[in-house]
Amino acid sequence: MTEEKININVSIAGRPYSLTINKSDEEEVREAAKRVNQAIKDYSNSFEYKDHQDLFAMMSLQFAANSIHLEYEKSFRDKEMLKKLSEIDDLLAEQLSE
């Protein structure tokens, strides 16, 4: 069964974009557009720039770095969780063998 698609309009840096997305993704896409616009505003207030391309480049770098950080953090947590589960499994196996 395919999910219902909807058309929405978002504005990024003052430009309108029409998107076709899954209905269940609407809130996330609108929040993403809001965050992109806020990042553009923050960078435009903090740095000198020639055009929006400079702001987009810095914003993209920030979002990519954050994404990589989250991936590393998740990987670390997954490894730690597997280690703890293995320890619990060993303890349970030891208790059951007695």
C-alpha positions in Angstrom: 0.0 0.0 0.0 1.5 3.3 -1.0 1.3 6.3 1.2 -0.8 9.3 0.3 1.2 12.1 -1.4 0.5 15.8 -0.9 1.7 19.0 -2.5 3.1 21.6 -0.1 4.8 25.0 -0.6 7.8 26.0 1.4 9.9 29.1 1.2 13.7 29.0 1.5 15.6 32.3 1.6 12.6 34.0 0.2 12.1 31.7 -2.7 9.0 29.5 -2.9 9.4 25.8 -3.6 6.6 23.4 -4.4 7.1 19.9 -3.2 5.3 16.6 -3.4 5.9 14.6 -0.3 4.4 11.8 1.8 1.7 13.2 4.0 3.4 11.7 7.1 6.5 13.7 6.3 4.8 17.2 6.1 5.6 18.3 9.7 9.3 17.3 9.3 9.7 19.0 6.0 8.1 22.2 7.2 10.4 22.1 10.3 13.4 21.5 8.1 12.5 24.5 6.0 12.1 26.6 9.2 15.5 25.5 10.4 17.2 26.2 7.1 15.7 29.7 7.0 16.8 30.3 10.6 20.4 29.1 9.8 20.5 31.5 6.8 19.3 34.3 9.0 21.9 33.5 11.7 24.7 33.3 9.2 23.7 36.5 7.5 23.8 38.3 10.8 27.1 36.8 11.9 29.3 36.8 8.7 30.1 39.0 5.8 28.9 37.4 2.6 28.8 38.3 -1.1 25.6 36.4 -2.0 23.3 33.7 -0.7 25.6 31.1 -2.1 28.1 31.8 0.7 25.4 31.4 3.3 24.2 28.2 1.7 27.7 26.8 1.7 28.3 27.5 5.4 24.8 26.3 6.4 25.4 23.0 4.4 28.7 22.5 6.1 27.1 23.0 9.5 24.2 20.6 8.8 26.6 18.0 7.3 28.9 18.2 10.3 26.0 17.9 12.7 24.8 14.8 10.8 28.2 13.2 10.9 28.4 13.9 14.6 25.0 12.2 15.2 26.1 9.2 13.1 29.3 8.8 15.2 27.3 9.2 18.4 24.7 6.6 17.3 27.4 4.2 16.3 29.1 4.6 19.7 25.8 4.1 21.5 25.0 1.0 19.5 28.4 -0.5 20.2 28.1 0.3 23.9 24.6 -1.2 24.0 25.8 -4.4 22.3 28.6 -4.7 24.8 26.2 -4.3 27.8 23.7 -6.8 26.3 26.5 -9.3 25.8 27.5 -8.8 29.4 23.9 -9.4 30.5 23.6 -12.4 28.3 26.8 -13.9 29.9 25.5 -13.2 33.4 22.1 -14.9 32.5 23.8 -17.8 30.9 26.0 -18.2 34.0 23.0 -18.1 36.3 21.0 -20.6 34.3 23.9 -23.1 34.1 24.1 -23.2 37.9 
